[in-house]
Amino acid sequence: MIYSFFLGQVSFGQTDSVYLSIDSKLISEIQIITANGENGIRENYTYFKYRYWLGEIDTVSMTTVDKTEIAKSKKKIEYQKYGACDSIINKIRNSSYYWKMRSDIDRAARQEIGYGNNQFNNLKNSESNRLKYFSEKCLDEFKIDASKLKAQLLNEIQRIKEGKIDRFNQLRLNPESINLMSINSFLETFDLCETDLKSLELIILQNPTDFLTSIDKLSDSDFFSFTLNLDHFPEDSNISKMKETLKESELRSKRKKKIIKNIKTKG
């Protein structure tokens, strides 16, 4: 039976010991088994590039765990007994829980404010906001620290998102504010998220000439990064109108054709 849940939803506080197996290779495979009557709950981890990741959680007969289990490959899997809060067990479980949490945070940031948001990434990766001492606490205790950090980072994502929404509304309600200075400022924090793309649409439609002037001032690397985001406009964006507006601009821009070519809806 395969359990359709992950480590963050499972409590292992009912027992004082677990069984550990480590198969070392390029991507190491690790099993932690918690006895539960005749069967055991098995957590299947992988270890790659200094990070543990939890895969499936299933059940296994404890009769096969007592000494060795013969896999289909006929290779013996050897288990060793550890305390449930041994530093080795803590390190595996806590590291996996932490990186899963970080992965969830990155996914939320990518959707709401853009994955490359420097303001958020600097906070997330700051020394004070990194949990590193995985082996020192049992999982349930470690979860408390991880949950506090997750809440802090989610709050920061929401704060930045609200700022982007406010900026969009200012552009929408005050189109006269769309000038060379405001466009330069916008491009400094533009990222791949729906709100920023809506703001970009307003800028192009309202002031294509100053937009192209700002784009021409970007470095080659910044311009390349910018163009990678232009094929993710929301489906309700007026793609044809944006392209036509840019074409009609009298500014002789060396990057105009590239911009027009790359503007698309996502998918």
N, C-alpha and C positions, 0 to 999 in steps of 0.2 A: 504493500500500500504506500503510495506517495502522498505525503502531506503537502497541501498547497498553501504553505505559509513559510515565513522566513524567521530568522533568529530573533528579530525584534518582537515577535509575537509568542515566543516560547519561553517558559520559565523552567529552569533546571534546579530549583532549590529543594527538590524532594529527596535527593540522594547526596551522600558524602563522597562518592567516588565515580569515576568514569573510566572508559577504556580508550586508549589512543593508538592509532596506527598512522605512520607516515611513510609514504612511498616516494622517495626523493628522486626527482628527475628534472628536466627543464621546467615543466609546470608540475610541481609536486602535488600529489593527491593525499589528503589527510582525512581521517575519519575519527570522530569523537562519538562514542556510544554510551548512552546513559541507560542503565538497567531499569526495566519496567516489567517486573514479573518474568515470564518466560521469554518475552521479547525485549528488545532494547530499541530506543530511539536513536537513530544514526544520523549525525550531521556530516555531510560530505562537503569538504572544503577543497579549494585549490590555492596554491601559493605561487605567485608570479610577480617578479619585479618588486619584491619586498612588501607585498600586500596579500592578505588573506581574503578570499571571497567564498561566501557560503552558496552552495548549489542546492541540490535536493536534500530534503529531510525525509527519511523513510524508516522502516522498521526492519530489524534483523533478529533472528533467533539467537538467544543468549548461549545456546549450546554450541554454536559455531564460534563464539567469541572467547570462550574459556581459555583456549590456548592459541589456536590458529584457525583461519578460515581458508578453504581451498577455493580460489576464484576459478572462473571458466578457463583462464589461461594456465591453470594448474600451478600458479605461483602462490606460495604461502603468504598470507597477510598476517603479520605478527602484531599482537596487541599488548600494550603495557598498561597497568592500572595506575591511575593518578588520583589525587584528591580533586574534587570537583572545582576547587578554587586554587589549584596549583598554578604557579606563575606561568607555566607552559600553556596550560588550558586557558587561562585568562588572556594570554597574549593572542592566541588564535581567535577566540570568540570575540574579544573586545576590538581587535584590529578589524575583523570582518564587519562587525556592527558599525564601527566608525566609518569605514570606507563606503559601506552601503548608504549611511546617512549622508556623507559628502556627495555621493552620486545623486541622491534624491535632491539635495540642495542645488547642485549644478543643473539638474533638469529643470527645476523651478526657475532658476535664474535665466536659463536659456529661453524659456517661454515668456517670461514676464519683462525682463530688462535687457536681454541679450547676453550671450555667453562671454563675450569679450569686455564686459563692463569693468573698467579699471578700478573705479571707485569701490565696487563690491568685491572684486577679486583681491584688492589690496587688504581689505578688512578680513576676508575669509582666510587669506594665507599669512596674516600677521602672526608673529610668534605667540602672542597672547591668546590667539583663537585657534590653536592647534592642540588637540589632545594626542599625546605621544606616549604616555606611560601606561601602555596597554596591560602589562603584566601585574600591576600593583593592586587591582581591585577585581572582585568578583563581578560577573556580568551585570547582575541586577543593580549593583552600586554604580558601576561604570555608566549604565544607561542614564542615570540621573544627570551626570556631567554632560553626556552627549545630548540629552534632551534640552538642557539649558542652552547649549551652544546652537543647536538646531533652531530653537525659538528665536534666539538673537539674530541669526542669519536670515531667517524668514522675515523677521520684522524689518531688517535692512532692505531686503528685496522689495517689500511692500512700500517702504518709504521712498525708495528710488523710483518705483513704478508710479507712485502718486505724483512725484515731481515731473515725470515725463508726461503724464496725463494733463497736469496743469499747464505745461508748456504747449502741448497740442491745443488746449482750449484757448490759450492766449493767442496763438497764431490764427486759430479759426475765427475768434471774435474780433481780433485786431490785425487784419491783413496788412495794414499800413506799417506794422512793426517789422515786417519781413524785409530786411535790408541787408546790405553786405556784412555789417557787423553782427547782426543776429544770426545770419546764415553761417558765418565763420564759427561762431560760438556753438551753434547746433552741431556742426560737423565734428567738433572736438569730442562730443559725447554721443554721437549717433551710433546706434548698435542695431543688431538684427533682432528687432522685436516689433510687434504689430503697431504699437503706439508711435514709435519713431518713424516707421514707414508711412504711417498716415500723416505725420508732420512733414515728412519729406515730400509727399504728394502735394500738400498745401504750398510748400515753398516753391516747387517747380511750377505749379499752375499760376501762382501769384507773381513770382519774380524770377523767371528763367534766366535772365541776363546776369543778375548778381549771383545766382546759383552757379552758373557756368564759370563766372569769374573766380568764385571761391574754389571750385573743383580744379581749375587750372593751376591754382597755387599749391595744391597738395603735392607731397613728394610722390615719386613713382610707386613706392611700396604702400603708402597710405591710399593712393588712388586705386591700386590693385585690390587692396582689402575692401575698399568701398564698393567696387564693382561686384564683388562676390555676394553682396547683400541685396542686389537689385532684382533678383529673380524670385523674391519671397514676398512681394506685395500681396496684401489681402485680396480675396476674390472680388470684393466690391470696389476695388480701386479702378479709376478711370485710366487704364493704361494707354489707350489710343489718344486721349486728350493730353496726357503728359508728353507723349512722343511728339505730337503735333505742335504743342507749345514750344518745345525745345527746338524743333525744326524751324519754326517761325522766328526764333530769336536771331537778331542781326549780328550778334556777337560772333566773331571768328574764333571759335574754340577748337583747339587741337584734340580735345577729348569728347566733344559733343557726340560724334558718331558712336563711340564706344558706349557712352551712357544710354543713348537711344536703343542700341542693339540689346543691351543687357536688361532693360526694364521689362519685367514679366511678373505674372502672378505665381505664387508658390505652387509647386506640384506640376 
